[in-house]
Amino acid sequence: MAYRHPSAMPAEVVAALALAPGQIVADCTLGGAGHARLLLERISPGGILIGLDRDPAAIGNARQVLAPWTTQTHLFARNFVQLPEVLAELGIARVDGILADLGLSLYQLEASGRGFSFQRDEPLDMRMDPRSGPTAADLIRDLTAQDLSRLFFEFGEERHARVIARRIVSARRRAPIVTSAQLARLVADVAGRKSGRLHPATRVFMALRIAVNRELEDLERFLELAPRLLRPGGRLCVLAFHSLEDRLVKRAFRRLERPCTCPREAPVCTCGAVPLARVLTPKPLRPTSAEVAANPLARSTRLRAIERLEEK
Ligand SMILES: C[S@@+](CC[C@H](N)C(=O)[O-])C[C@H]1O[C@@H](n2cnc3c(N)ncnc32)[C@H](O)[C@@H]1O
């Protein structure tokens, strides 16, 4: 199957970044390169797009999709926490816009063959970057029942975390758990065939994926470094897909706007911390019902953006 991903909230992303011809933008999660195309249209003529994705398959696809703009694009199969190094390699100090559209692409879910979906029978890999790091099957094989339980609870808010973890440990003594279908069956046996609207394995699969890709750690580092790479007036836009991600984005943005660390009761600020950015979205923007009807994958998207302030 060809690389496919319907971009979430495209008009809102373009509006939030407010780019102009000749500017420099970093799309840190190229995916199907749908957002990247729209951003290139905004910065042309003369602008530069730096595109990153930790999945080399996304970069291969982006080379084709973005072929009309080859002279204006620099593409890298890297993690977005490496954005500072990438910019240094290009000799670029600051950019006008940064986009991070978190999570998985539809290609990764449906066609990568890496076991992201509980509806398929594939090797239990789940690495967005298949070049490095332990796979989901490695975690399922190696973690203790206690660590598995914590993982399912913390990253998946799974109610049956402890029972599922114990069942995994006893099942893996009999035979290794190496496919998505094996894991989905095991979870369904414990948690029941249906729990509300969600497939019973939804939360366990999400939790494993977050752990395999160290998604929350990387997001925290990215939120720390990205605002510092913007020129004054430059904008950072982040699209989150679940509450754990969105909470990190919300808190990081709030700290940039209100960095004061003085005790609440202190009459005046003495810590001297200066705001680095202003929040453009006091409440996150959500997709319209028309978009959700056309693209159900976008239903839980929350868009937040900040603008870097002038330096004092
Ligand atoms: C939702 S898709 C992006 C879709 C894209 N905006 C579009 O319009 O098609 C998310 C992409 O981010 C990539 N990704 C996730 N975490 C990443 C990270 N830490 N560094 C770089 N890429 C990452 C995934 O590999 C995936 O391709």
The ligand as a Gaussian input file, in Angstrom:
#p B3LYP/6-31G(d) Opt

LIG

0 1
 C        0.519000      11.975000      12.601000
 S        1.924000      11.618000      11.623000
 C        2.287000      13.154000      10.856000
 C        1.429000      13.446000       9.671000
 C        1.825000      14.648000       8.856000
 N        1.746000      15.897000       9.605000
 C        1.027000      14.736000       7.584000
 O        0.468000      15.797000       7.278000
 O        0.946000      13.729000       6.882000
 C        3.173000      11.513000      12.823000
 C        4.565000      11.223000      12.287000
 O        5.480000      11.641000      13.289000
 C        6.557000      10.753000      13.308000
 N        7.159000      10.876000      14.642000
 C        6.615000      10.547000      15.830000
 N        7.469000      10.817000      16.828000
 C        8.571000      11.369000      16.260000
 C        9.803000      11.877000      16.768000
 N       10.088000      11.844000      18.070000
 N       10.692000      12.389000      15.890000
 C       10.421000      12.418000      14.562000
 N        9.285000      11.922000      14.017000
 C        8.369000      11.408000      14.861000
 C        5.957000       9.411000      13.012000
 O        6.934000       8.531000      12.495000
 C        4.875000       9.766000      11.990000
 O        5.337000       9.631000      10.691000

